[in-house]
Amino acid sequence: MHVLSLSDRCILLLLFSASNIPTFPAKPSASPPPPPPVGRRRRLAVDYYAETCPQLEMLVGSVTSQQFKETPVSAPATIRLFFHDCFVEGCDGSVLVETEKENKTTPLEREAEENTDLSQEGFDTIKKAKSLVENHCPSLVSCADILAIAARDFIHLAGGPYYQVKKGRLDGKLSKAVNVPRNIPRSNSTVDQLIDLFSSKGLTVKDLVVLSGAHTIGYAHCRQFLTRLYNFKGSRKPDPNIDFKLLKELRMSCPEFGGGSNVVLPLDVTTPFSFDNGYFIDLEKNMGLLGSDQALFLDPRTKPVVMEMARDKQKFFEAFSNAMDKMGSIGVNSGRHGEIRRDCSVLS
Ligand code: HEM
């Protein structure tokens, strides 16, 4: 069981094998699709930038592989950032906004409570990638597309599948904290709530389980699972669905009162540094960290999918690639409602 403070994360994650770092081949050229008629849903395409910025994936790839070597925590940070972007107002880069030009006073998505734990390394990665892309293809590529490509790169760098990313998203013109709570699930969400939320985004029960497999890398703060350790559903007892040995270890790292507020633990307690199907194997052994994760093995609607993914890593990779493609298409902006931001953090 790996226990570490936030500042230790970078050091430990260096254990990711640098020798396995794949490279990113340039994609073949083809004509970009015409812009969509105003007011219609935008169509994404793998070769969207083939003429306007053919070297896009290589540019982003050079940043993500460097980040992965220097700060491997950028991988889970960016994957989660993409999820939080897509689930709130669609994949439109709105989670990246830090300031509005007209200095508006309503809080931004990033300031919502659900987003306060998004790690800085994800934002830094997108900033660096955007700056490099702007040097080569000024005002042509959206922040939302760069985030989608970077998330895919990190999945692959951490040992997961490589899939084609469709592009052509526009950046949103709105970023409001008030839109976040109803769209981002919580660590104590029930399976009913998770199924409802994912289905409201056009995602199936299988997509929900498979996408939760992103918790095969990355960390959670003690407070996200503290009640499972000490006071499950107000019982003053631990959650009966936690492996006893794991419970003891978690309690040592996360004391009931004070203490563990800054401590983070790996979501996949057995293979925390590789993007594999270990997360699902953990769930079968009652070794899930979050209540919302372990619940997927307890509910008859989701359990068979957990078992299928635990059995076959290749099946997980295929299903995960498909589900990421679906998640990456949520609420994509049409011409009238979007823009291409030059600075991802500033809303014009
Ligand atoms: C199914 C519902 C989900 C819930 C309830 C959930 C909840 C959480 C929570 C509570 C954390 C820990 C945050 C912290 O303490 O810092 C976390 C981390 C993470 N989540 Fe999820 N999540 C869900 C789905 C997803 C999906 C669909 C993805 C991506 C496809 C994802 C990717 C991640 C990653 C990579 C981390 C680690 C972040 C890091 O280490 O910086 N999650 N999630």
Boltz pocket constraint, residues with backbone or C-beta under 6 A from the ligand:
constraints:
  - pocket:
      binder: B
      contacts: [[A, 73], [A, 75], [A, 76], [A, 77], [A, 79], [A, 80], [A, 83], [A, 117], [A, 118], [A, 119], [A, 185], [A, 186], [A, 187], [A, 188], [A, 189], [A, 194], [A, 208], [A, 211], [A, 212], [A, 214], [A, 215], [A, 217], [A, 218], [A, 219], [A, 220], [A, 221], [A, 222], [A, 224], [A, 290], [A, 292]]
      max_distance: 6.0
